[in-house]
Amino acid sequence: MTSIFTVSVDSVEGSTLRGRVHVINPDVPFVPQETVFPLSLLVDAWWHLDNGFLHNEDDEEHGGERYPFTDEQGKAIAAGMRLKDEFRKLYEFILGKEIRVTKDGYLLADDGKTILEPRRKAEDVYKLSGGSRPGYSVFTSGNAEEFSQCAADIVTSYDISPYRNAPHLSEAAALEDPEELDVWDGLELEEDYSFAEIPYAEIVVTVSDAGYLEHMVAGMRWDTTMTGHVC
């Protein structure tokens, strides 16, 4: 999937994270204001670390990922998190859960071979998203209601600064209707802007438990497809 934002973490102090959301994709020309957005970013960072996908890149001119530890250290941090099981559930609320099935769609045990009894097809038990790997697995749909409730419980405050590098907005209020904003307006979409010139907003996120920020560290930066939308 095409990246939508680049997220930079400036500091993590207790239960509060300060960072920046860089609007790198003109197709989504604003930073979402709902609390599901910062929670989805925390979940996305956890997923990147858990899979060893966050590392340093050399393309500083155009952004690139930054992480002050090795891939293996990142995986170890994710594995040792107090709330790692909760993050797994949150991820499934956003993108759904992978379910092992036979080529005919019958549910399999965790070994990926034994058909569960009584025999049932995944489509009869779960609401499926339509995604699948034939003969191997299918995916459930996300759960927007559950994820929204989690965001309400976890994110105690979320503030967005006025946009930077957006000439026509100048000191525009952060709380304008996102549907009315286009931070790329007035900029040439064909222009090859450096990362330092791309529009962005500063964010401050406070969570109910510092454990939700246990995997976040100042200096990390990554591209994300997250918008807070549940698939």
N, CA and C atoms as a LAMMPS dump frame, in Angstrom:
ITEM: TIMESTEP
0
ITEM: NUMBER OF ATOMS
693
ITEM: BOX BOUNDS ff ff ff
-5.0000000000000000e+02 5.0000000000000000e+02
-5.0000000000000000e+02 5.0000000000000000e+02
-5.0000000000000000e+02 5.0000000000000000e+02
ITEM: ATOMS id mol type element x y z
1 1 1 N 0.829 -1.195 0
2 1 2 C 0 0 0
3 1 3 C 0.873 1.258 0
4 2 1 N 0.357 2.328 -0.576
5 2 2 C 1.084 3.588 -0.639
6 2 3 C 1.09 4.271 0.718
7 3 1 N 2.25 4.743 1.126
8 3 2 C 2.349 5.445 2.409
9 3 3 C 1.57 6.748 2.346
10 4 1 N 0.991 7.129 3.48
11 4 2 C 0.166 8.33 3.558
12 4 3 C 0.844 9.418 4.389
13 5 1 N 1.454 9.011 5.5
14 5 2 C 2.14 9.963 6.377
15 5 3 C 3.524 9.427 6.729
16 6 1 N 4.412 10.335 7.099
17 6 2 C 5.646 9.972 7.785
18 6 3 C 5.524 10.519 9.203
19 7 1 N 5.775 9.667 10.188
20 7 2 C 5.632 10.05 11.594
21 7 3 C 7.014 10.158 12.223
22 8 1 N 7.275 11.274 12.879
23 8 2 C 8.533 11.487 13.593
24 8 3 C 8.238 11.628 15.083
25 9 1 N 9.033 10.98 15.905
26 9 2 C 8.869 11.077 17.357
27 9 3 C 9.964 11.997 17.904
28 10 1 N 9.545 13.06 18.558
29 10 2 C 10.502 14.015 19.121
30 10 3 C 10.852 13.699 20.57
31 11 1 N 9.86 13.287 21.361
32 11 2 C 10.138 12.963 22.763
33 11 3 C 9.041 12.061 23.313
34 12 1 N 9.425 11.274 24.311
35 12 2 C 8.486 10.445 25.06
36 12 3 C 8.791 10.655 26.529
37 13 1 N 7.83 11.231 27.241
38 13 2 C 8.016 11.51 28.663
39 13 3 C 6.818 10.964 29.429
40 14 1 N 7.035 9.885 30.165
41 14 2 C 5.943 9.266 30.907
42 14 3 C 4.849 8.804 29.975
43 15 1 N 3.667 9.382 30.115
44 15 2 C 2.51 8.986 29.307
45 15 3 C 2.263 9.919 28.13
46 16 1 N 3.229 10.783 27.819
47 16 2 C 3.032 11.77 26.753
48 16 3 C 4.092 11.648 25.658
49 17 1 N 3.609 11.631 24.433
50 17 2 C 4.474 11.588 23.253
51 17 3 C 4.305 12.887 22.473
52 18 1 N 5.434 13.445 22.05
53 18 2 C 5.425 14.609 21.174
54 18 3 C 6.098 14.222 19.862
55 19 1 N 5.471 14.617 18.773
56 19 2 C 6.039 14.256 17.485
57 19 3 C 5.48 15.105 16.365
58 20 1 N 5.688 14.634 15.14
59 20 2 C 5.226 15.335 13.952
60 20 3 C 4.619 14.33 12.978
61 21 1 N 3.574 14.768 12.31
62 21 2 C 2.97 13.967 11.247
63 21 3 C 3.177 14.726 9.945
64 22 1 N 3.997 14.182 9.053
65 22 2 C 4.329 14.801 7.783
66 22 3 C 3.353 14.3 6.722
67 23 1 N 2.703 15.232 6.023
68 23 2 C 1.668 14.877 5.048
69 23 3 C 2.335 14.647 3.699
70 24 1 N 2.783 13.408 3.467
71 24 2 C 3.581 13.105 2.278
72 24 3 C 2.745 12.702 1.079
73 25 1 N 1.46 12.435 1.283
74 25 2 C 0.599 11.969 0.194
75 25 3 C -0.538 12.975 -0.01
76 26 1 N -0.523 13.714 -1.117
77 26 2 C -1.568 14.718 -1.351
78 26 3 C -2.977 14.144 -1.432
79 27 1 N -3.108 12.821 -1.564
80 27 2 C -4.444 12.217 -1.6
81 27 3 C -5.142 12.299 -0.239
82 28 1 N -4.354 12.432 0.842
83 28 2 C -4.922 12.646 2.177
84 28 3 C -4.235 13.898 2.731
85 29 1 N -4.744 15.085 2.351
86 29 2 C -4.003 16.326 2.61
87 29 3 C -4.29 16.983 3.948
88 30 1 N -4.467 16.187 4.993
89 30 2 C -4.668 16.745 6.331
90 30 3 C -4.366 15.659 7.353
91 31 1 N -4.114 16.055 8.582
92 31 2 C -3.861 15.121 9.68
93 31 3 C -5.185 14.818 10.381
94 32 1 N -5.603 13.559 10.451
95 32 2 C -6.876 13.228 11.107
96 32 3 C -6.908 13.709 12.555
97 33 1 N -8.062 14.186 12.98
98 33 2 C -8.199 14.775 14.303
99 33 3 C -8.801 13.827 15.334
100 34 1 N -9.368 12.705 14.884
101 34 2 C -10.012 11.776 15.818
102 34 3 C -8.958 11.003 16.611
103 35 1 N -9.291 10.624 17.841
104 35 2 C -8.329 9.925 18.704
105 35 3 C -7.974 8.535 18.192
106 36 1 N -8.77 7.986 17.267
107 36 2 C -8.396 6.694 16.689
108 36 3 C -7.104 6.823 15.89
109 37 1 N -6.796 8.025 15.397
110 37 2 C -5.589 8.19 14.581
111 37 3 C -4.307 7.989 15.383
112 38 1 N -4.076 8.74 16.488
113 38 2 C -2.831 8.5 17.227
114 38 3 C -2.739 7.08 17.768
115 39 1 N -3.864 6.471 18.156
116 39 2 C -3.796 5.089 18.627
117 39 3 C -3.383 4.169 17.49
118 40 1 N -3.882 4.417 16.285
119 40 2 C -3.495 3.574 15.151
120 40 3 C -2.005 3.717 14.844
121 41 1 N -1.438 4.91 15.098
122 41 2 C 0 5.099 14.893
123 41 3 C 0.808 4.275 15.894
124 42 1 N 0.358 4.252 17.154
125 42 2 C 1.059 3.448 18.167
126 42 3 C 1 1.962 17.819
127 43 1 N -0.14 1.532 17.311
128 43 2 C -0.289 0.129 16.913
129 43 3 C 0.594 -0.17 15.705
130 44 1 N 0.649 0.748 14.765
131 44 2 C 1.466 0.556 13.572
132 44 3 C 2.945 0.449 13.93
133 45 1 N 3.401 1.309 14.838
134 45 2 C 4.796 1.251 15.277
135 45 3 C 5.084 -0.087 15.946
136 46 1 N 4.15 -0.561 16.786
137 46 2 C 4.318 -1.872 17.422
138 46 3 C 4.453 -2.967 16.371
139 47 1 N 3.603 -2.937 15.34
140 47 2 C 3.633 -3.963 14.292
141 47 3 C 4.967 -3.938 13.548
142 48 1 N 5.459 -2.739 13.222
143 48 2 C 6.744 -2.632 12.54
144 48 3 C 7.865 -3.248 13.379
145 49 1 N 7.871 -2.931 14.678
146 49 2 C 8.916 -3.457 15.552
147 49 3 C 8.772 -4.965 15.742
148 50 1 N 7.559 -5.423 15.974
149 50 2 C 7.318 -6.84 16.221
150 50 3 C 7.761 -7.702 15.051
151 51 1 N 7.7 -7.148 13.853
152 51 2 C 8.091 -7.89 12.656
153 51 3 C 9.504 -7.555 12.177
154 52 1 N 10.209 -6.713 12.936
155 52 2 C 11.58 -6.364 12.551
156 52 3 C 11.649 -5.51 11.304
157 53 1 N 10.607 -4.689 11.069
158 53 2 C 10.533 -3.915 9.837
159 53 3 C 10.993 -2.473 9.981
160 54 1 N 11.361 -2.047 11.178
161 54 2 C 11.766 -0.657 11.37
162 54 3 C 13.278 -0.586 11.471
163 55 1 N 13.883 0.201 10.593
164 55 2 C 15.342 0.271 10.559
165 55 3 C 15.764 1.632 10.017
166 56 1 N 17.045 1.847 9.886
167 56 2 C 17.55 3.112 9.379
168 56 3 C 17.715 3.054 7.869
169 57 1 N 17.344 4.154 7.208
170 57 2 C 17.547 4.289 5.769
171 57 3 C 18.486 5.455 5.504
172 58 1 N 19.056 5.475 4.315
173 58 2 C 20.071 6.472 4.001
174 58 3 C 19.514 7.737 3.35
175 59 1 N 18.237 7.717 2.905
176 59 2 C 17.708 8.812 2.116
177 59 3 C 17.193 9.935 3.012
178 60 1 N 18.087 10.664 3.644
179 60 2 C 17.697 11.744 4.542
180 60 3 C 17.006 12.872 3.788
181 61 1 N 17.395 13.104 2.545
182 61 2 C 16.807 14.194 1.761
183 61 3 C 15.3 14.016 1.59
184 62 1 N 14.85 12.764 1.439
185 62 2 C 13.433 12.506 1.218
186 62 3 C 12.784 11.775 2.394
187 63 1 N 13.376 11.902 3.561
188 63 2 C 12.772 11.302 4.752
189 63 3 C 13.49 10.033 5.138
190 64 1 N 12.851 8.91 4.899
191 64 2 C 13.467 7.643 5.264
192 64 3 C 13.208 7.293 6.709
193 65 1 N 13.25 6.01 6.992
194 65 2 C 13 5.548 8.356
195 65 3 C 14.214 5.784 9.246
196 66 1 N 13.915 5.962 10.527
197 66 2 C 14.97 6.122 11.514
198 66 3 C 14.589 5.341 12.764
199 67 1 N 15.546 4.572 13.286
200 67 2 C 15.315 3.85 14.53
201 67 3 C 16.662 3.659 15.212
202 68 1 N 16.793 4.064 16.483
203 68 2 C 18.105 4.068 17.142
204 68 3 C 18.593 2.704 17.614
205 69 1 N 17.839 1.635 17.305
206 69 2 C 18.259 0.283 17.681
207 69 3 C 18.253 -0.611 16.453
208 70 1 N 18.802 -1.819 16.594
209 70 2 C 18.795 -2.773 15.49
210 70 3 C 17.405 -3.394 15.337
211 71 1 N 17.201 -4.087 14.208
212 71 2 C 15.931 -4.778 13.987
213 71 3 C 15.653 -5.767 15.115
214 72 1 N 16.673 -6.514 15.513
215 72 2 C 16.498 -7.531 16.556
216 72 3 C 16.198 -6.9 17.906
217 73 1 N 16.836 -5.776 18.185
218 73 2 C 16.539 -5.077 19.439
219 73 3 C 15.101 -4.57 19.438
220 74 1 N 14.644 -4.079 18.291
221 74 2 C 13.264 -3.629 18.178
222 74 3 C 12.285 -4.761 18.415
223 75 1 N 12.568 -5.933 17.868
224 75 2 C 11.701 -7.091 18.068
225 75 3 C 11.691 -7.504 19.537
226 76 1 N 12.845 -7.417 20.18
227 76 2 C 12.937 -7.779 21.598
228 76 3 C 12.141 -6.793 22.458
229 77 1 N 12.181 -5.509 22.102
230 77 2 C 11.41 -4.505 22.841
231 77 3 C 9.922 -4.803 22.714
232 78 1 N 9.468 -5.102 21.494
233 78 2 C 8.058 -5.416 21.278
234 78 3 C 7.649 -6.67 22.039
235 79 1 N 8.517 -7.665 22.035
236 79 2 C 8.214 -8.937 22.705
237 79 3 C 8.158 -8.777 24.219
238 80 1 N 8.892 -7.8 24.75
239 80 2 C 8.94 -7.619 26.194
240 80 3 C 7.949 -6.611 26.735
241 81 1 N 7.118 -6.064 25.873
242 81 2 C 6.166 -5.042 26.314
243 81 3 C 5.104 -5.625 27.243
244 82 1 N 4.787 -4.902 28.275
245 82 2 C 3.77 -5.328 29.234
246 82 3 C 2.393 -5.459 28.58
247 83 1 N 2.13 -4.616 27.584
248 83 2 C 0.813 -4.594 26.949
249 83 3 C 0.828 -5.193 25.544
250 84 1 N 1.807 -6.06 25.264
251 84 2 C 1.929 -6.598 23.904
252 84 3 C 0.685 -7.352 23.455
253 85 1 N 0.045 -8.09 24.362
254 85 2 C -1.161 -8.826 23.983
255 85 3 C -2.299 -7.879 23.633
256 86 1 N -2.365 -6.753 24.311
257 86 2 C -3.397 -5.772 23.997
258 86 3 C -3.141 -5.146 22.632
259 87 1 N -1.87 -4.918 22.317
260 87 2 C -1.551 -4.366 21.004
261 87 3 C -1.948 -5.329 19.886
262 88 1 N -1.805 -6.612 20.135
263 88 2 C -2.207 -7.592 19.119
264 88 3 C -3.712 -7.494 18.861
265 89 1 N -4.483 -7.332 19.92
266 89 2 C -5.937 -7.199 19.767
267 89 3 C -6.288 -5.897 19.044
268 90 1 N -5.597 -4.821 19.398
269 90 2 C -5.841 -3.546 18.746
270 90 3 C -5.549 -3.631 17.251
271 91 1 N -4.476 -4.326 16.906
272 91 2 C -4.128 -4.501 15.495
273 91 3 C -5.244 -5.242 14.758
274 92 1 N -5.805 -6.268 15.406
275 92 2 C -6.884 -7.03 14.784
276 92 3 C -8.156 -6.194 14.656
277 93 1 N -8.382 -5.261 15.587
278 93 2 C -9.534 -4.366 15.47
279 93 3 C -9.41 -3.474 14.237
280 94 1 N -8.163 -3.111 13.882
281 94 2 C -7.947 -2.233 12.732
282 94 3 C -7.977 -3.013 11.422
283 95 1 N -7.218 -4.08 11.348
284 95 2 C -7.002 -4.761 10.073
285 95 3 C -7.563 -6.181 10.007
286 96 1 N -8.163 -6.627 11.101
287 96 2 C -8.718 -7.976 11.089
288 96 3 C -7.711 -9.021 11.54
289 97 1 N -8.196 -10.238 11.668
290 97 2 C -7.381 -11.347 12.162
291 97 3 C -7.229 -12.412 11.081
292 98 1 N -6.043 -13.001 11.01
293 98 2 C -5.804 -14.07 10.043
294 98 3 C -6.288 -15.4 10.632
295 99 1 N -7.098 -16.12 9.869
296 99 2 C -7.677 -17.386 10.302
297 99 3 C -7.195 -18.497 9.376
298 100 1 N -6.612 -19.549 9.947
299 100 2 C -6.129 -20.673 9.135
300 100 3 C -7.293 -21.522 8.666
301 101 1 N -7.29 -21.857 7.374
302 101 2 C -8.38 -22.647 6.785
303 101 3 C -7.826 -23.632 5.758
304 102 1 N -8.66 -24.626 5.426
305 102 2 C -8.33 -25.533 4.324
306 102 3 C -8.626 -24.836 3.003
307 103 1 N -8.292 -25.476 1.902
308 103 2 C -8.577 -24.871 0.592
309 103 3 C -10.076 -24.743 0.356
310 104 1 N -10.872 -25.515 1.105
311 104 2 C -12.33 -25.413 0.995
312 104 3 C -12.925 -24.461 2.023
313 105 1 N -12.063 -23.812 2.824
314 105 2 C -12.536 -22.804 3.762
315 105 3 C -12.885 -23.303 5.147
316 106 1 N -12.552 -24.572 5.475
317 106 2 C -12.859 -25.084 6.809
318 106 3 C -11.787 -24.654 7.809
319 107 1 N -12.225 -24.367 9.027
320 107 2 C -11.323 -23.875 10.06
321 107 3 C -10.295 -24.928 10.458
322 108 1 N -9.062 -24.473 10.635
323 108 2 C -7.974 -25.344 11.071
324 108 3 C -7.505 -24.958 12.464
325 109 1 N -6.894 -25.926 13.149
326 109 2 C -6.273 -25.663 14.444
327 109 3 C -5.005 -24.843 14.235
328 110 1 N -4.375 -24.452 15.329
329 110 2 C -3.175 -23.621 15.241
330 110 3 C -2.03 -24.297 14.502
331 111 1 N -2.061 -25.633 14.404
332 111 2 C -0.983 -26.322 13.687
333 111 3 C -1.108 -26.158 12.173
334 112 1 N -2.227 -25.592 11.716
335 112 2 C -2.416 -25.36 10.288
336 112 3 C -2.717 -26.614 9.499
337 113 1 N -2.987 -27.736 10.189
338 113 2 C -3.227 -29 9.495
339 113 3 C -4.515 -29.685 9.949
340 114 1 N -4.791 -29.624 11.244
341 114 2 C -5.925 -30.353 11.811
342 114 3 C -7.227 -29.572 11.635
343 115 1 N -8.217 -30.215 11.019
344 115 2 C -9.513 -29.571 10.847
345 115 3 C -10.252 -29.602 12.179
346 116 1 N -10.73 -28.432 12.601
347 116 2 C -11.436 -28.334 13.866
348 116 3 C -12.787 -29.04 13.8
349 117 1 N -13.139 -29.687 14.887
350 117 2 C -14.446 -30.34 15.003
351 117 3 C -15.302 -29.6 16.009
352 118 1 N -16.577 -29.417 15.762
353 118 2 C -17.258 -29.809 14.524
354 118 3 C -16.767 -28.982 13.337
355 119 1 N -16.813 -29.58 12.153
356 119 2 C -16.318 -28.911 10.953
357 119 3 C -17.185 -27.686 10.637
358 120 1 N -16.512 -26.551 10.53
359 120 2 C -17.225 -25.307 10.225
360 120 3 C -16.392 -24.472 9.257
361 121 1 N -17.074 -23.815 8.338
362 121 2 C -16.38 -22.92 7.438
363 121 3 C -16.2 -21.551 8.107
364 122 1 N -15.079 -20.918 7.79
365 122 2 C -14.779 -19.621 8.391
366 122 3 C -15.873 -18.604 8.101
367 123 1 N -16.439 -18.65 6.909
368 123 2 C -17.459 -17.673 6.532
369 123 3 C -18.746 -17.819 7.337
370 124 1 N -18.924 -19.002 7.958
371 124 2 C -20.107 -19.225 8.786
372 124 3 C -19.896 -18.804 10.235
373 125 1 N -18.64 -18.54 10.59
374 125 2 C -18.305 -18.207 11.978
375 125 3 C -17.888 -16.744 12.122
376 126 1 N -17.167 -16.229 11.119
377 126 2 C -16.605 -14.879 11.206
378 126 3 C -17.139 -13.981 10.093
379 127 1 N -17.096 -12.688 10.341
380 127 2 C -17.335 -11.704 9.293
381 127 3 C -16.002 -11.493 8.592
382 128 1 N -15.916 -11.902 7.325
383 128 2 C -14.649 -11.882 6.617
384 128 3 C -14.498 -10.609 5.79
385 129 1 N -13.248 -10.22 5.586
386 129 2 C -12.954 -8.976 4.875
387 129 3 C -12.912 -9.155 3.37
388 130 1 N -12.772 -10.386 2.909
389 130 2 C -12.601 -10.634 1.484
390 130 3 C -11.162 -10.953 1.13
391 131 1 N -10.213 -10.586 2.012
392 131 2 C -8.826 -10.936 1.78
393 131 3 C -8.587 -12.408 2.076
394 132 1 N -7.704 -13.021 1.317
395 132 2 C -7.43 -14.439 1.557
396 132 3 C -6.117 -14.852 0.926
397 133 1 N -5.598 -15.964 1.433
398 133 2 C -4.485 -16.656 0.796
399 133 3 C -5.004 -18.057 0.517
400 134 1 N -5.442 -18.338 -0.716
401 134 2 C -6.129 -19.6 -1.034
402 134 3 C -5.413 -20.827 -0.494
403 135 1 N -6.193 -21.676 0.187
404 135 2 C -5.632 -22.902 0.729
405 135 3 C -4.839 -22.719 1.99
406 136 1 N -4.812 -21.492 2.509
407 136 2 C -3.999 -21.248 3.689
408 136 3 C -4.739 -20.461 4.765
409 137 1 N -5.272 -19.274 4.411
410 137 2 C -5.922 -18.461 5.429
411 137 3 C -6.876 -17.442 4.81
412 138 1 N -7.77 -16.955 5.663
413 138 2 C -8.651 -15.844 5.314
414 138 3 C -8.519 -14.802 6.416
415 139 1 N -9.097 -13.626 6.193
416 139 2 C -8.969 -12.542 7.159
417 139 3 C -10.343 -12.04 7.569
418 140 1 N -10.483 -11.802 8.86
419 140 2 C -11.722 -11.217 9.355
420 140 3 C -11.72 -9.717 9.068
421 141 1 N -12.88 -9.096 9.176
422 141 2 C -12.981 -7.645 9.052
423 141 3 C -12.54 -7.003 10.369
424 142 1 N -12.113 -5.733 10.289
425 142 2 C -11.802 -4.997 11.497
426 142 3 C -13.082 -4.668 12.247
427 143 1 N -12.909 -4.08 13.42
428 143 2 C -14.06 -3.735 14.253
429 143 3 C -13.949 -2.263 14.664
430 144 1 N -14.616 -1.408 13.875
431 144 2 C -14.502 0.039 14.103
432 144 3 C -15.058 0.453 15.454
433 145 1 N -16.151 -0.167 15.866
434 145 2 C -16.774 0.206 17.136
435 145 3 C -15.855 -0.109 18.311
436 146 1 N -15.272 -1.301 18.312
437 146 2 C -14.371 -1.696 19.403
438 146 3 C -13.123 -0.814 19.411
439 147 1 N -12.587 -0.534 18.219
440 147 2 C -11.369 0.265 18.164
441 147 3 C -11.636 1.694 18.621
442 148 1 N -12.776 2.227 18.237
443 148 2 C -13.139 3.581 18.665
444 148 3 C -13.289 3.65 20.18
445 149 1 N -13.873 2.629 20.774
446 149 2 C -14.023 2.609 22.229
447 149 3 C -12.667 2.512 22.917
448 150 1 N -11.767 1.705 22.356
449 150 2 C -10.417 1.589 22.907
450 150 3 C -9.704 2.938 22.846
451 151 1 N -9.859 3.645 21.724
452 151 2 C -9.215 4.952 21.58
453 151 3 C -9.743 5.924 22.633
454 152 1 N -11.048 5.878 22.884
455 152 2 C -11.641 6.762 23.892
456 152 3 C -11.09 6.462 25.282
457 153 1 N -10.803 5.197 25.551
458 153 2 C -10.29 4.799 26.866
459 153 3 C -8.786 5.05 27.003
460 154 1 N -8.05 4.911 25.913
461 154 2 C -6.587 4.936 25.976
462 154 3 C -6.023 6.338 25.756
463 155 1 N -6.522 7.048 24.748
464 155 2 C -5.983 8.373 24.414
465 155 3 C -6.719 9.428 25.241
466 156 1 N -6.054 9.945 26.258
467 156 2 C -6.705 10.912 27.152
468 156 3 C -6.642 12.334 26.624
469 157 1 N -5.676 12.634 25.755
470 157 2 C -5.648 13.933 25.088
471 157 3 C -4.842 13.818 23.799
472 158 1 N -5.243 14.623 22.816
473 158 2 C -4.601 14.606 21.496
474 158 3 C -4.71 16.006 20.916
475 159 1 N -3.561 16.662 20.751
476 159 2 C -3.537 18.035 20.251
477 159 3 C -2.719 18.11 18.966
478 160 1 N -3.193 18.937 18.038
479 160 2 C -2.526 19.146 16.758
480 160 3 C -2.187 20.627 16.63
481 161 1 N -0.965 20.921 16.226
482 161 2 C -0.541 22.315 16.044
483 161 3 C -1.067 22.845 14.71
484 162 1 N -0.954 24.159 14.492
485 162 2 C -1.171 24.677 13.135
486 162 3 C -0.186 24.001 12.178
487 163 1 N -0.55 23.943 10.906
488 163 2 C 0.306 23.273 9.922
489 163 3 C 1.527 24.119 9.59
490 164 1 N 2.634 23.442 9.379
491 164 2 C 3.87 24.082 8.948
492 164 3 C 4.103 23.729 7.47
493 165 1 N 4.858 24.595 6.785
494 165 2 C 5.158 24.398 5.362
495 165 3 C 3.89 24.339 4.513
496 166 1 N 2.85 25.036 4.952
497 166 2 C 1.605 25.117 4.194
498 166 3 C 1.277 26.597 4.037
499 167 1 N 1.843 27.243 3.032
500 167 2 C 1.799 28.709 2.926
501 167 3 C 0.4 29.302 2.983
502 168 1 N -0.563 28.689 2.317
503 168 2 C -1.884 29.294 2.236
504 168 3 C -2.661 29.198 3.544
505 169 1 N -2.225 28.256 4.439
506 169 2 C -2.921 28.119 5.715
507 169 3 C -2.367 29.064 6.769
508 170 1 N -1.084 29.411 6.604
509 170 2 C -0.424 30.296 7.554
510 170 3 C -0.633 29.789 8.971
511 171 1 N -1.311 30.558 9.81
512 171 2 C -1.55 30.155 11.192
513 171 3 C -2.956 29.591 11.371
514 172 1 N -3.428 28.839 10.386
515 172 2 C -4.779 28.273 10.446
516 172 3 C -4.965 27.427 11.69
517 173 1 N -6.129 27.515 12.278
518 173 2 C -6.421 26.744 13.49
519 173 3 C -6.36 25.255 13.2
520 174 1 N -5.889 24.496 14.162
521 174 2 C -5.757 23.05 13.981
522 174 3 C -7.102 22.355 13.94
523 175 1 N -8.127 22.977 14.483
524 175 2 C -9.404 22.279 14.624
525 175 3 C -10.405 22.603 13.525
526 176 1 N -9.948 23.097 12.383
527 176 2 C -10.845 23.267 11.248
528 176 3 C -11.327 21.894 10.779
529 177 1 N -12.463 21.889 10.087
530 177 2 C -13.002 20.654 9.54
531 177 3 C -11.98 20.053 8.576
532 178 1 N -11.486 18.823 8.828
533 178 2 C -10.485 18.226 7.943
534 178 3 C -10.923 18.175 6.486
535 179 1 N -12.231 18.024 6.255
536 179 2 C -12.711 17.949 4.889
537 179 3 C -12.502 19.26 4.141
538 180 1 N -12.292 20.349 4.891
539 180 2 C -12.096 21.651 4.265
540 180 3 C -10.618 21.981 4.079
541 181 1 N -9.737 21.157 4.632
542 181 2 C -8.31 21.451 4.592
543 181 3 C -7.606 20.73 3.451
544 182 1 N -6.629 21.409 2.88
545 182 2 C -5.728 20.787 1.917
546 182 3 C -4.381 21.47 2.1
547 183 1 N -3.511 20.826 2.887
548 183 2 C -2.245 21.472 3.23
549 183 3 C -1.324 21.592 2.022
550 184 1 N -1.65 20.877 0.927
551 184 2 C -0.833 20.955 -0.279
552 184 3 C -1.298 22.068 -1.221
553 185 1 N -2.414 22.708 -0.899
554 185 2 C -2.909 23.785 -1.746
555 185 3 C -1.869 24.903 -1.815
556 186 1 N -1.56 25.321 -3.027
557 186 2 C -0.549 26.366 -3.2
558 186 3 C 0.838 25.815 -3.453
559 187 1 N 1.022 24.502 -3.293
560 187 2 C 2.307 23.865 -3.577
561 187 3 C 2.203 23.095 -4.895
562 188 1 N 3.294 22.984 -5.601
563 188 2 C 3.306 22.275 -6.877
564 188 3 C 3.452 20.772 -6.626
565 189 1 N 2.417 19.99 -6.982
566 189 2 C 2.455 18.559 -6.713
567 189 3 C 3.563 17.861 -7.498
568 190 1 N 3.936 18.436 -8.63
569 190 2 C 4.974 17.808 -9.452
570 190 3 C 6.375 18.113 -8.939
571 191 1 N 6.465 19.078 -8.039
572 191 2 C 7.769 19.494 -7.513
573 191 3 C 8.344 18.41 -6.608
574 192 1 N 9.66 18.205 -6.715
575 192 2 C 10.334 17.212 -5.872
576 192 3 C 10.821 17.905 -4.598
577 193 1 N 9.912 18.064 -3.636
578 193 2 C 10.262 18.757 -2.397
579 193 3 C 11.148 17.875 -1.514
580 194 1 N 12.046 18.526 -0.796
581 194 2 C 12.832 17.793 0.194
582 194 3 C 11.931 17.493 1.385
583 195 1 N 12.351 16.569 2.226
584 195 2 C 11.537 16.188 3.388
585 195 3 C 11.304 17.391 4.294
586 196 1 N 12.289 18.27 4.404
587 196 2 C 12.176 19.441 5.279
588 196 3 C 11.136 20.433 4.778
589 197 1 N 10.733 20.32 3.507
590 197 2 C 9.781 21.266 2.928
591 197 3 C 8.353 20.734 2.904
592 198 1 N 8.149 19.478 3.263
593 198 2 C 6.829 18.866 3.185
594 198 3 C 5.945 19.364 4.325
595 199 1 N 4.666 19.625 4.056
596 199 2 C 3.758 20.08 5.126
597 199 3 C 3.672 19.074 6.268
598 200 1 N 3.561 19.605 7.486
599 200 2 C 3.427 18.735 8.645
600 200 3 C 2.726 19.472 9.772
601 201 1 N 2.274 18.703 10.749
602 201 2 C 1.715 19.272 11.975
603 201 3 C 2.377 18.585 13.156
604 202 1 N 2.582 19.324 14.21
605 202 2 C 3.096 18.739 15.443
606 202 3 C 1.934 18.15 16.23
607 203 1 N 2.179 17.023 16.874
608 203 2 C 1.128 16.397 17.677
609 203 3 C 1.64 16.142 19.093
610 204 1 N 0.723 16.185 20.041
611 204 2 C 1.012 15.817 21.427
612 204 3 C -0.064 14.818 21.838
613 205 1 N 0.364 13.631 22.222
614 205 2 C -0.566 12.554 22.566
615 205 3 C -0.284 12.085 23.99
616 206 1 N -1.308 12.066 24.82
617 206 2 C -1.189 11.535 26.174
618 206 3 C -2.106 10.326 26.3
619 207 1 N -1.573 9.261 26.898
620 207 2 C -2.319 8.013 27.024
621 207 3 C -2.56 7.69 28.494
622 208 1 N -3.483 6.777 28.732
623 208 2 C -3.903 6.459 30.094
624 208 3 C -2.887 5.634 30.862
625 209 1 N -1.968 4.993 30.162
626 209 2 C -0.969 4.126 30.788
627 209 3 C 0.316 4.258 29.984
628 210 1 N 1.425 4.558 30.657
629 210 2 C 2.708 4.728 29.964
630 210 3 C 3.125 3.479 29.199
631 211 1 N 2.523 2.338 29.526
632 211 2 C 2.837 1.102 28.815
633 211 3 C 2.495 1.158 27.342
634 212 1 N 1.562 2.025 26.978
635 212 2 C 1.206 2.163 25.564
636 212 3 C 2.296 2.87 24.764
637 213 1 N 3.253 3.48 25.467
638 213 2 C 4.365 4.166 24.803
639 213 3 C 5.694 3.452 25.048
640 214 1 N 5.632 2.27 25.582
641 214 2 C 6.85 1.555 25.966
642 214 3 C 7.762 1.27 24.778
643 215 1 N 7.2 1.182 23.592
644 215 2 C 7.974 0.863 22.394
645 215 3 C 8.381 2.099 21.603
646 216 1 N 7.96 3.269 22.069
647 216 2 C 8.242 4.496 21.343
648 216 3 C 9.487 5.18 21.913
649 217 1 N 10.293 5.772 21.04
650 217 2 C 11.535 6.393 21.493
651 217 3 C 11.821 7.614 20.627
652 218 1 N 12.377 8.643 21.25
653 218 2 C 12.74 9.855 20.514
654 218 3 C 13.707 9.505 19.383
655 219 1 N 13.483 10.101 18.236
656 219 2 C 14.366 9.878 17.09
657 219 3 C 13.846 8.868 16.099
658 220 1 N 12.812 8.086 16.479
659 220 2 C 12.299 7.114 15.519
660 220 3 C 11.398 7.811 14.503
661 221 1 N 11.386 7.269 13.295
662 221 2 C 10.587 7.843 12.218
663 221 3 C 10.232 6.733 11.249
664 222 1 N 8.986 6.718 10.822
665 222 2 C 8.574 5.676 9.882
666 222 3 C 7.418 6.16 9.02
667 223 1 N 7.253 5.5 7.868
668 223 2 C 6.121 5.773 6.99
669 223 3 C 4.961 4.879 7.387
670 224 1 N 3.742 5.409 7.258
671 224 2 C 2.585 4.64 7.655
672 224 3 C 1.456 4.801 6.647
673 225 1 N 0.627 3.773 6.567
674 225 2 C -0.612 3.828 5.78
675 225 3 C -1.813 4.083 6.686
676 226 1 N -1.573 4.225 7.979
677 226 2 C -2.658 4.384 8.939
678 226 3 C -3.305 5.765 8.86
679 227 1 N -4.63 5.779 8.932
680 227 2 C -5.371 7.034 9.019
681 227 3 C -6.354 7.001 10.187
682 228 1 N -6.423 5.845 10.89
683 228 2 C -7.435 5.635 11.909
684 228 3 C -8.634 4.897 11.354
685 229 1 N -8.68 4.73 10.018
686 229 2 C -9.785 4.016 9.377
687 229 3 C -9.618 2.526 9.595
688 230 1 N -10.716 1.845 9.933
689 230 2 C -10.696 0.399 10.161
690 230 3 C -11.087 -0.318 8.871
691 231 1 N -10.333 -1.348 8.534
692 231 2 C -10.584 -2.07 7.279
693 231 3 C -11.705 -3.095 7.433
